[in-house]
Amino acid sequence: MADDESKPDEVNEPEAEAPEDGAAEEAAAASEPPAAETPAPEPDAAETPAPEPQAEEVVVEGDRIETHEDLEDEVEEEPTPRVKPEIPGMELEPDIVREGEEALRSDEEGYEDEIGAEEAEDVLPQPIADAAIDLAAGARYRATGKRKTAVARVILLPGNGTYTINGRSLEVYFPREGLQRQIRQALETVGLEAKMDVVAKMHGGGVSAQAGALRHGISRALVDADPHLRGELKRRGFLTRDSRVKERKKAGLKKARKRPQFSKR
């Protein structure tokens, strides 16, 4: 009992906690001076690895495998731009055949002569060979032809193809060659342009109307000489009378249908 009383009471002091490992390292690092930063060594160019080759593009079409190089070879070249000619239409070939060139064209292209003859028959009217007209010395065939307001009284008689119109020749009365050809069409169709004379008296209308009236009168006189010619002459339009006339002026109008300008005020 005495021993227990002589020992002082032991005081339980708290034990100091040992610092953690992480905190100790941080403290040590803070106490040490900062070291100079050393630059990172540059990689040697010789030691750098080469880039790996990329896989070649492959296009699969059906059972065939085409690479990118094959596709480049198959690229079509761009068409060259069209050069504009200096003269428009210079590169076109002419399709018009003027008079006198039909024979040359047939020789160049190898056309047969029969084809050319058939085309000529379609273009140019052939004379009527079976015209039975009495050409006795005293034969006279009379008829009246009209066109618009022109009237022609015609007499056909055997001769050598002379035209007498109001006492003048055909060339003097109708100086235009187109009108002369129109007047000769009727006798040329029958084939008597050099065997019959024409004597005509005309009045009314203009020059073109009188030419049409004269052809109409000659055609009607030929039908009087040979009625079998009526069908052929009518088919060619020589017996058709052109009855067009100028429409008369109306009261209150300037012409047949032209009105004065309307005034609002």
Rosetta silent file (secondary structure, phi, psi, omega in degrees, C-alpha in Angstrom):
SEQUENCE: MADDESKPDEVNEPEAEAPEDGAAEEAAAASEPPAAETPAPEPDAAETPAPEPQAEEVVVEGDRIETHEDLEDEVEEEPTPRVKPEIPGMELEPDIVREGEEALRSDEEGYEDEIGAEEAEDVLPQPIADAAIDLAAGARYRATGKRKTAVARVILLPGNGTYTINGRSLEVYFPREGLQRQIRQALETVGLEAKMDVVAKMHGGGVSAQAGALRHGISRALVDADPHLRGELKRRGFLTRDSRVKERKKAGLKKARKRPQFSKR
SCORE:     score description
SCORE:     0.000 S_00000001
   1 L     0.000  -38.663 -179.256    0.000    0.000    0.000 S_00000001
   2 H   -65.130  -36.894  178.853    2.861    2.320    0.825 S_00000001
   3 H   -64.385  -37.436 -179.732    4.426    1.726   -2.621 S_00000001
   4 H   -66.293  -35.556 -176.931    1.301    2.665   -4.353 S_00000001
   5 H   -75.586  -32.815 -176.040    1.038    5.863   -2.452 S_00000001
   6 H   -71.173  -28.184  179.798    4.727    6.865   -2.998 S_00000001
   7 L   -76.783  124.398  178.612    4.459    6.742   -6.916 S_00000001
   8 L   -65.098  158.050  179.287    3.150    9.896   -8.341 S_00000001
   9 L   -69.581  129.420  177.459    0.176    9.651  -10.480 S_00000001
  10 L   -77.993  130.665 -179.520    1.128    9.204  -14.154 S_00000001
  11 L   -96.513  125.667  178.409   -0.330   11.770  -16.400 S_00000001
  12 L   -79.647   98.033  177.730   -1.426   10.464  -19.771 S_00000001
  13 L   -83.873  146.326 -179.715    0.011   13.063  -22.227 S_00000001
  14 L   -72.938  135.323  179.216   -1.281   12.980  -25.777 S_00000001
  15 L   -75.553  135.830  179.218    1.179   11.526  -28.226 S_00000001
  16 L   -68.236  132.783 -178.741    2.285   13.836  -30.994 S_00000001
  17 L   -76.190  134.499  178.693    0.900   12.645  -34.275 S_00000001
  18 L   -72.287  135.833  179.969    3.472   11.851  -36.895 S_00000001
  19 L   -64.898  150.296  179.811    3.148   13.984  -40.021 S_00000001
  20 L   -71.181  159.130 -177.148    1.835   12.246  -43.092 S_00000001
  21 H   -63.380  -40.698 -178.515    4.210   11.297  -45.854 S_00000001
  22 H   -65.532  -41.691 -179.422    2.687   13.709  -48.399 S_00000001
  23 H   -66.793  -36.672  179.294    2.869   16.680  -46.085 S_00000001
  24 H   -64.807  -41.104  179.848    6.509   15.906  -45.259 S_00000001
  25 H   -65.735  -39.474  179.457    7.480   15.855  -48.934 S_00000001
  26 H   -65.092  -41.861  179.654    5.714   19.180  -49.583 S_00000001
  27 H   -64.023  -40.202  178.940    7.490   20.802  -46.681 S_00000001
  28 H   -66.314  -39.211  178.772   10.829   19.521  -47.878 S_00000001
  29 H   -66.061  -36.574  179.808   10.202   20.773  -51.343 S_00000001
  30 H   -67.965  -34.636 -177.825    9.263   24.231  -50.023 S_00000001
  31 H   -75.111  -29.561 -179.814   12.467   24.475  -47.982 S_00000001
  32 L   -76.191  143.381  177.854   14.735   23.552  -50.952 S_00000001
  33 L   -68.137  150.190 -178.807   15.596   26.377  -53.410 S_00000001
  34 L   -68.576  133.473 -179.067   13.905   26.141  -56.816 S_00000001
  35 L   -85.272  146.998  179.701   16.027   24.397  -59.388 S_00000001
  36 L   -66.248  137.245 -178.186   16.529   25.924  -62.857 S_00000001
  37 L   -74.201  127.402  178.936   14.214   24.476  -65.472 S_00000001
  38 L   -92.903  130.476 -179.373   16.120   22.442  -68.012 S_00000001
  39 L   -66.028  148.005 -179.797   14.769   22.589  -71.577 S_00000001
  40 L   -71.595  137.398 -179.319   13.393   19.396  -73.004 S_00000001
  41 L   -66.876  134.305  179.436   15.704   17.801  -75.528 S_00000001
  42 L   -73.400  142.007  179.495   14.538   18.254  -79.150 S_00000001
  43 L   -70.591  139.687 -179.918   13.864   15.078  -81.011 S_00000001
  44 L   -71.638  134.633 -177.114   16.432   14.239  -83.601 S_00000001
  45 L   -63.319  -33.633 -179.144   15.152   14.555  -87.164 S_00000001
  46 L   -69.775  -27.118 -176.985   16.927   11.384  -88.144 S_00000001
  47 L   -89.309   -8.804 -178.906   15.255    9.491  -85.372 S_00000001
  48 L   -66.382  135.696 -179.184   11.711   10.715  -86.130 S_00000001
  49 L   -72.562  141.897  178.736    9.636    7.859  -87.450 S_00000001
  50 L   -71.523  144.854  179.352    8.422    8.167  -91.070 S_00000001
  51 L   -64.846  141.355 -179.287    4.665    8.567  -91.560 S_00000001
  52 L   -70.213  137.380  178.821    2.930    5.383  -92.313 S_00000001
  53 L   -65.121  133.096  179.979    1.638    5.123  -95.926 S_00000001
  54 L   -73.601  151.646 -179.556   -2.076    5.647  -96.134 S_00000001
  55 L   -68.571  136.579 -178.460   -4.192    2.915  -97.496 S_00000001
  56 L   -70.832  136.574 -178.045   -5.007    3.393 -101.186 S_00000001
  57 L   -69.242  138.589 -178.190   -8.612    4.298 -101.898 S_00000001
  58 E  -128.023  131.167  177.443  -10.537    1.514 -103.511 S_00000001
  59 E  -113.654  126.167 -177.301  -13.850    1.827 -105.300 S_00000001
  60 E  -104.957  121.594  176.072  -15.828   -1.323 -105.786 S_00000001
  61 E  -125.337  104.331 -179.433  -18.252   -1.439 -108.700 S_00000001
  62 L    65.781 -126.492  179.663  -19.893   -4.794 -109.086 S_00000001
  63 L   -92.274   -4.203 -175.971  -17.219   -7.475 -109.464 S_00000001
  64 E  -101.483  139.960  178.624  -14.502   -5.001 -110.548 S_00000001
  65 E  -112.256  120.430 -178.418  -12.194   -3.207 -108.086 S_00000001
  66 E  -113.745  135.437  176.450  -10.836    0.121 -109.257 S_00000001
  67 E   -88.826  173.282 -179.850   -8.134    2.087 -107.484 S_00000001
  68 H   -65.167  -33.790  178.798   -7.877    5.832 -107.281 S_00000001
  69 H   -66.970  -38.231  177.885   -5.221    5.854 -110.004 S_00000001
  70 H   -63.517  -38.113  179.531   -7.491    3.957 -112.371 S_00000001
  71 H   -66.358  -36.796  178.950  -10.239    6.501 -111.796 S_00000001
  72 H   -66.159  -34.581  179.376   -7.870    9.366 -112.595 S_00000001
  73 H   -68.880  -29.706 -176.137   -6.935    7.688 -115.870 S_00000001
  74 L   -87.401    0.412 -179.904  -10.576    7.338 -116.836 S_00000001
  75 L   -66.398  126.517 -178.513  -11.420   11.021 -116.288 S_00000001
  76 L   -73.688  144.960  177.915  -12.729   12.362 -119.570 S_00000001
  77 L   -75.389  145.907 -179.439  -11.069   15.370 -121.061 S_00000001
  78 L   -68.366  136.642  179.526  -13.114   18.563 -121.129 S_00000001
  79 L   -64.437  143.797  179.714  -14.526   19.311 -124.588 S_00000001
  80 L   -69.544  139.810 -179.076  -12.826   22.120 -126.409 S_00000001
  81 L   -65.677  147.045 -179.017  -14.934   25.284 -126.540 S_00000001
  82 L   -73.613  129.482 -179.451  -16.652   26.035 -129.842 S_00000001
  83 L   -84.434  125.774 -179.177  -14.910   28.731 -131.807 S_00000001
  84 L   -75.153  125.010 -178.964  -17.310   31.394 -133.015 S_00000001
  85 L   -68.543  156.091  178.691  -16.877   31.939 -136.761 S_00000001
  86 L   -65.985  -37.943  178.364  -16.124   35.370 -138.070 S_00000001
  87 L  -110.429  123.014 -179.901  -19.180   35.232 -140.343 S_00000001
  88 L   -60.097  132.522  179.241  -22.376   33.754 -138.799 S_00000001
  89 L    80.005   11.763 -178.325  -23.402   30.588 -140.615 S_00000001
  90 L   -69.629  -29.655 -177.939  -20.073   30.272 -142.435 S_00000001
  91 L   -80.937   -7.723 -179.892  -19.668   26.668 -141.277 S_00000001
  92 L   -82.086  150.203  178.993  -23.074   25.648 -142.680 S_00000001
  93 L   -92.151  133.721 -179.905  -23.365   24.081 -146.102 S_00000001
  94 L   -66.204  139.953 -178.831  -25.651   25.871 -148.594 S_00000001
  95 L  -115.937   13.570 -177.237  -28.813   23.962 -149.449 S_00000001
  96 L  -107.992  130.700  178.552  -30.052   26.268 -152.213 S_00000001
  97 L  -111.392  115.252  179.357  -29.479   25.404 -155.856 S_00000001
  98 L   -80.629  172.396 -178.948  -29.758   28.340 -158.208 S_00000001
  99 L   -65.267  137.401  179.709  -30.714   28.143 -161.864 S_00000001
 100 L    93.236  -11.392 -179.601  -28.031   26.577 -163.997 S_00000001
 101 L  -103.714   -2.420 -177.179  -26.460   24.610 -161.113 S_00000001
 102 H   -66.198  -37.478  179.723  -28.875   21.682 -161.098 S_00000001
 103 H   -67.304  -40.172  179.088  -26.865   19.773 -163.734 S_00000001
 104 H   -65.142  -41.391 -178.908  -23.621   20.257 -161.813 S_00000001
 105 H   -65.075  -38.669  179.433  -25.211   19.124 -158.571 S_00000001
 106 H   -65.781  -34.616  178.472  -26.625   15.984 -160.201 S_00000001
 107 H   -70.125  -39.417 -178.039  -23.182   15.096 -161.539 S_00000001
 108 H   -68.930  -43.419 -175.310  -21.502   15.620 -158.181 S_00000001
 109 H   -89.956   -4.225  175.211  -23.989   13.668 -156.118 S_00000001
 110 L    77.046   30.922  176.968  -24.530   10.946 -158.724 S_00000001
 111 L   -72.454  151.057  178.454  -28.212   11.528 -159.354 S_00000001
 112 L   -82.573  154.044 -179.193  -29.721    9.677 -162.272 S_00000001
 113 H   -66.713  -29.755 -178.848  -30.961   11.574 -165.294 S_00000001
 114 H   -66.978  -38.182  179.622  -34.417   10.057 -164.929 S_00000001
 115 H   -64.851  -41.983  178.267  -34.884   11.520 -161.470 S_00000001
 116 H   -62.617  -36.903  178.815  -33.910   14.967 -162.741 S_00000001
 117 H   -66.825  -39.955  178.594  -36.415   14.643 -165.573 S_00000001
 118 H   -64.318  -40.630  178.012  -39.211   13.714 -163.176 S_00000001
 119 H   -64.193  -38.582  178.516  -38.452   16.715 -160.962 S_00000001
 120 H   -64.412  -34.322  178.371  -38.500   18.994 -164.009 S_00000001
 121 H   -66.375  -36.590 -179.938  -41.925   17.655 -164.940 S_00000001
 122 H   -70.490  -32.760 -176.348  -43.289   18.524 -161.521 S_00000001
 123 H   -83.195  -51.632 -175.776  -41.904   22.076 -161.630 S_00000001
 124 L   -96.781  127.870  177.814  -42.455   23.107 -165.248 S_00000001
 125 L   -69.543  133.393  179.288  -45.893   22.486 -166.842 S_00000001
 126 L   -87.589  144.308  179.664  -45.639   20.405 -169.983 S_00000001
 127 L   -67.080  152.477  179.256  -47.629   21.470 -173.064 S_00000001
 128 L   -81.665  118.494 -173.499  -50.767   19.591 -173.969 S_00000001
 129 L   -86.096  -21.410 -173.915  -49.937   17.489 -177.034 S_00000001
 130 L   -99.134   29.778  178.874  -53.445   16.297 -177.906 S_00000001
 131 L   -77.266  120.675 -178.725  -54.955   19.735 -178.529 S_00000001
 132 L  -107.153   90.470 -177.943  -57.171   19.460 -181.608 S_00000001
 133 L  -119.202  132.493  179.491  -57.754   23.053 -182.779 S_00000001
 134 L   -75.088  118.776 -179.408  -58.725   23.961 -186.336 S_00000001
 135 L  -107.690   38.380  177.372  -56.098   26.335 -187.673 S_00000001
 136 L   -66.227  164.999 -174.768  -57.770   27.087 -190.986 S_00000001
 137 L   -63.825  -34.235 -176.735  -57.207   30.469 -192.582 S_00000001
 138 L  -100.192   15.398 -178.063  -60.605   31.809 -191.647 S_00000001
 139 L   -75.847  133.285  177.312  -60.811   30.378 -188.108 S_00000001
 140 L  -137.296  134.693  179.806  -61.692   32.884 -185.381 S_00000001
 141 E  -129.331  119.539 -174.861  -62.217   32.160 -181.672 S_00000001
 142 E  -114.204  147.952  176.837  -63.625   34.906 -179.458 S_00000001
 143 E  -163.510  164.336  179.383  -63.966   35.178 -175.675 S_00000001
 144 E  -120.131  128.629  178.232  -64.092   37.733 -172.874 S_00000001
 145 E  -114.534  147.158 -177.523  -61.722   37.639 -169.915 S_00000001
 146 E  -138.578  149.735  170.566  -62.051   39.500 -166.621 S_00000001
 147 E  -155.009  123.164 -174.544  -60.037   40.129 -163.482 S_00000001
 148 L    54.300 -117.904 -178.317  -61.172   42.547 -160.784 S_00000001
 149 L  -105.842    7.824  179.520  -62.478   45.531 -162.759 S_00000001
 150 E   -90.174  143.110 -179.881  -60.445   44.890 -165.937 S_00000001
 151 E  -130.376  134.368  179.937  -62.157   43.496 -169.047 S_00000001
 152 E  -130.122  123.587  174.643  -60.418   42.004 -172.111 S_00000001
 153 E  -101.312  117.007 -167.999  -62.166   41.059 -175.367 S_00000001
 154 E  -114.377  142.780  173.297  -59.937   38.520 -177.096 S_00000001
 155 E  -128.296  125.534  175.771  -59.820   37.109 -180.637 S_00000001
 156 E  -104.081  133.158  178.279  -57.599   34.108 -181.513 S_00000001
 157 E  -145.707  153.378 -179.739  -56.677   33.521 -185.155 S_00000001
 158 E   -58.884  141.037 -179.431  -53.994   31.472 -186.964 S_00000001
 159 L  -177.493 -149.256 -176.451  -50.647   33.262 -187.231 S_00000001
 160 L  -119.288   18.770  176.661  -47.068   33.310 -185.943 S_00000001
 161 L    92.354   31.108 -179.172  -47.573   34.269 -182.294 S_00000001
 162 L   -93.265  139.675  178.057  -48.085   38.032 -182.508 S_00000001
 163 E  -112.054  129.869  176.715  -49.933   39.936 -179.767 S_00000001
 164 E  -127.315  114.213 -174.607  -51.829   43.125 -180.568 S_00000001
 165 E  -122.522  112.483 -178.157  -53.380   44.884 -177.573 S_00000001
 166 L    53.024   38.600  177.705  -55.295   48.108 -178.200 S_00000001
 167 L    81.797    3.533  179.866  -53.258   48.596 -181.359 S_00000001
 168 E  -122.279  161.939 -179.444  -49.876   48.096 -179.616 S_00000001
 169 E   -77.268  168.138 -177.982  -47.522   45.151 -179.232 S_00000001
 170 H   -64.742  -41.286 -177.632  -47.249   43.060 -176.074 S_00000001
 171 H   -67.952  -29.142 -179.616  -43.816   44.440 -175.132 S_00000001
 172 H   -81.343  -42.698 -177.349  -45.000   48.031 -175.432 S_00000001
 173 H   -73.525  -37.130  178.224  -48.322   47.625 -173.616 S_00000001
 174 L  -122.487   88.889 -178.100  -46.857   45.400 -170.845 S_00000001
 175 L   -68.072  -22.808 -176.641  -43.177   46.348 -170.310 S_00000001
 176 L   -76.656  130.579 -178.382  -42.807   44.056 -167.289 S_00000001
 177 H   -67.100  -32.107  178.923  -41.440   40.615 -168.181 S_00000001
 178 H   -63.672  -39.882  177.620  -43.409   38.930 -165.419 S_00000001
 179 H   -70.123  -34.034  177.373  -46.703   40.108 -166.893 S_00000001
 180 H   -64.979  -42.447  177.263  -45.577   39.036 -170.371 S_00000001
 181 H   -64.153  -37.604  179.767  -44.854   35.508 -169.133 S_00000001
 182 H   -63.771  -38.075 -178.539  -48.241   35.413 -167.395 S_00000001
 183 H   -71.465  -35.343 -177.524  -50.053   36.323 -170.613 S_00000001
 184 H   -78.830   -9.167 -174.577  -48.176   33.716 -172.692 S_00000001
 185 H   -59.148  -38.991 -174.655  -48.901   30.870 -170.246 S_00000001
 186 H   -64.948  -49.027 -179.156  -52.198   29.847 -171.851 S_00000001
 187 H   -71.346  -33.114  177.613  -50.853   29.355 -175.391 S_00000001
 188 H   -66.378  -33.271  178.090  -47.604   27.790 -174.114 S_00000001
 189 H   -64.674  -36.465 -179.595  -49.637   25.202 -172.180 S_00000001
 190 H   -83.668  -20.654 -177.377  -51.397   24.160 -175.387 S_00000001
 191 L    86.028   22.126 -178.353  -48.220   24.349 -177.466 S_00000001
 192 L  -117.609   26.641 -176.998  -49.577   26.921 -179.950 S_00000001
 193 L   -66.609  -20.309  179.159  -47.534   29.955 -178.876 S_00000001
 194 L  -110.552   12.151 -176.755  -46.018   30.170 -182.397 S_00000001
 195 L  -122.861   -5.752 -177.573  -49.126   29.213 -184.387 S_00000001
 196 E  -136.425  142.585  175.562  -51.818   31.654 -183.241 S_00000001
 197 E  -100.125  155.547 -178.786  -52.083   35.434 -183.042 S_00000001
 198 E  -124.093  125.921  174.555  -53.915   37.317 -180.299 S_00000001
 199 E  -121.854  123.980 -174.649  -55.889   40.509 -180.869 S_00000001
 200 E  -137.288  148.563  171.414  -57.388   42.104 -177.742 S_00000001
 201 E  -121.850  129.380 -172.012  -59.184   45.257 -176.679 S_00000001
 202 E  -130.095  152.767  173.120  -58.947   46.122 -173.004 S_00000001
 203 E  -158.844  156.918  176.754  -60.313   48.665 -170.576 S_00000001
 204 L    81.298  157.977  175.630  -60.621   49.151 -166.828 S_00000001
 205 L    72.554 -174.153  178.202  -58.440   48.100 -163.968 S_00000001
 206 L  -102.833 -169.711 -175.930  -54.698   48.435 -163.622 S_00000001
 207 H   -65.813  -46.661 -178.804  -51.762   46.899 -165.420 S_00000001
 208 H   -66.658  -38.968  179.130  -51.702   43.692 -163.364 S_00000001
 209 H   -66.264  -37.549  179.877  -55.475   43.282 -163.562 S_00000001
 210 H   -68.595  -35.986  177.165  -55.439   43.720 -167.324 S_00000001
 211 H   -63.990  -42.842  177.719  -52.722   41.061 -167.697 S_00000001
 212 H   -65.775  -37.207  178.243  -54.813   38.591 -165.703 S_00000001
 213 H   -66.599  -37.456  179.494  -57.916   39.462 -167.699 S_00000001
 214 H   -67.049  -41.703  176.819  -56.043   38.899 -170.970 S_00000001
 215 H   -64.503  -38.879  177.928  -54.848   35.450 -169.889 S_00000001
 216 H   -63.195  -40.866  179.537  -58.370   34.594 -168.756 S_00000001
 217 H   -68.149  -40.545  178.111  -59.770   35.657 -172.120 S_00000001
 218 H   -63.600  -40.762 -179.668  -57.176   33.645 -174.099 S_00000001
 219 H   -64.914  -41.200  179.001  -57.904   30.536 -171.983 S_00000001
 220 H   -68.754  -32.287  176.937  -61.668   30.830 -172.555 S_00000001
 221 H   -69.391  -35.977  176.590  -61.082   31.251 -176.278 S_00000001
 222 H   -65.944  -37.436  177.218  -58.988   28.048 -176.321 S_00000001
 223 H   -65.984  -34.467  176.111  -61.801   26.170 -174.570 S_00000001
 224 H   -66.186  -33.779  179.579  -64.138   27.488 -177.269 S_00000001
 225 H   -75.699  -38.983 -179.437  -61.759   26.100 -179.897 S_00000001
 226 L  -142.649  103.469 -178.311  -61.328   22.706 -178.174 S_00000001
 227 H   -62.666  -19.194 -179.462  -63.651   21.811 -175.232 S_00000001
 228 H   -70.736  -13.536  179.530  -61.299   18.948 -174.214 S_00000001
 229 H   -82.280   -6.318 -173.858  -58.789   21.502 -172.956 S_00000001
 230 H   -61.848  -44.594 -176.446  -61.124   22.704 -170.213 S_00000001
 231 H   -62.123  -45.362 -178.265  -59.999   20.197 -167.571 S_00000001
 232 H   -68.626  -42.090  179.591  -56.271   20.878 -167.994 S_00000001
 233 H   -67.984  -36.003  178.871  -56.646   24.658 -168.141 S_00000001
 234 H   -70.209  -35.414  178.783  -58.945   24.678 -165.126 S_00000001
 235 H   -63.785  -32.439  179.720  -56.506   22.515 -163.140 S_00000001
 236 L   -87.404   -1.883  174.350  -53.794   25.108 -163.710 S_00000001
 237 L    85.085   14.018 -177.938  -56.092   27.935 -162.655 S_00000001
 238 L   -79.756  -19.447 -178.447  -56.321   29.726 -165.994 S_00000001
 239 L   -99.102    3.174 -179.562  -60.127   29.623 -166.111 S_00000001
 240 L   -90.772  123.817 -178.977  -60.685   30.963 -162.578 S_00000001
 241 L   -87.099  130.439  177.057  -61.756   34.564 -162.516 S_00000001
 242 L   -86.639  103.501 -173.861  -60.279   36.755 -159.765 S_00000001
 243 L   -94.976   14.677 -179.807  -63.333   38.751 -158.691 S_00000001
 244 L   -67.763  134.470  176.616  -61.702   40.766 -155.942 S_00000001
 245 L  -135.113  162.126  178.753  -62.576   44.458 -156.069 S_00000001
 246 L   -72.583  132.523 -179.367  -61.886   47.392 -153.799 S_00000001
 247 L   -71.276  139.908 -174.056  -64.523   47.795 -151.114 S_00000001
 248 L   -72.780  157.683  179.308  -66.480   51.021 -151.417 S_00000001
 249 L   -74.611  143.575  179.116  -66.141   53.918 -148.980 S_00000001
 250 L  -103.583  153.939  179.044  -68.738   54.237 -146.209 S_00000001
 251 L   -69.145  134.972 -179.352  -70.362   57.424 -144.944 S_00000001
 252 L    87.121   -6.463  178.622  -68.682   58.785 -141.814 S_00000001
 253 L  -113.440  158.284  178.830  -65.492   56.800 -142.429 S_00000001
 254 L   -75.690  -36.071  176.929  -62.274   57.848 -144.112 S_00000001
 255 L  -135.488 -151.728 -178.315  -62.144   54.712 -146.262 S_00000001
 256 L   -65.094  -38.886 -178.067  -64.078   51.456 -146.441 S_00000001
 257 L  -135.100   -8.337 -178.803  -63.386   50.601 -142.787 S_00000001
 258 L   -74.290  127.311 -177.470  -60.912   53.178 -141.471 S_00000001
 259 L  -102.794  156.520  173.447  -62.496   55.368 -138.792 S_00000001
 260 L   -67.031  155.781 -179.070  -61.543   58.848 -137.622 S_00000001
 261 L   -66.056  134.685 -178.429  -59.499   58.993 -134.428 S_00000001
 262 L   -76.770  134.588  179.825  -61.683   58.943 -131.312 S_00000001
 263 L  -114.809  121.356 -177.924  -61.481   62.055 -129.121 S_00000001
 264 L   -73.622  -33.531 -179.249  -62.444   61.668 -125.476 S_00000001
 265 L  -121.912    0.000    0.000  -62.797   65.426 -124.874 S_00000001
